[in-house]
């Protein structure tokens, strides 16, 4: 996935790089969800709750 070089996108790139260092490789769908947080379409807490629910085997809303 290629994004324009903006400060927000650089921050997202840093987050994904940090995750990769921890052997946690985000997929394109996850990056799109992070972009939704950056664009104000959902809150960080909503995304966090979705991730926790998914890790427990529950479906995303």
N, C-alpha and C positions, 0 to 999 in steps of 0.2 A: 504494500500500500504506500503510495507516494503522496505526501502532503506538502503544501507550500511552506516555505521557510519563514515562519512567523514566530514571535516569542512564545505564544501558547503551544504551538506545535513542537517547538524545541523542548518545552517542558514535558510534553507527552513523550517525546523521544527519550528524554532522560529517565522517565519513569519506566518505560519499556526496557531500556538498557539495564536499569537497576534490577528489574524482575529477571532478566536474562542471566545476570550474574548469579542470581539465586536459583538458577535452573527452572525458572518459571517463565515459559515462553508464551506471551499473550498472542491470541489469534486475531484476525481481522475484526471479528465480531466484538471482541473485548475492546479493541481500540476505538471502534465506532461508538461503544457505550461511553468510553472516556470522553470522546468528543461531544457527546450529548451533555455530559456534566459541564464541560468547558463552555458550551453554547447556552447553558441555562435551561435545557430541556428537562433535566432531572437533577436531583441533588446528589451530592456525594453519599449521603446516608442511604438514599434509595438504591444506588449502585452497590453499596456495601451490603445491604440486606439481601439483594438479589444474588450476590456472589456467595454469601453465607448459606442461603437457601439452596443454591445449586450444589454447593459442596456437601450438603447433607442429603442430596438426592432428590430434593424437591424441585418442582418445576418453576421456571421464571414466570412472573405474571405477564 
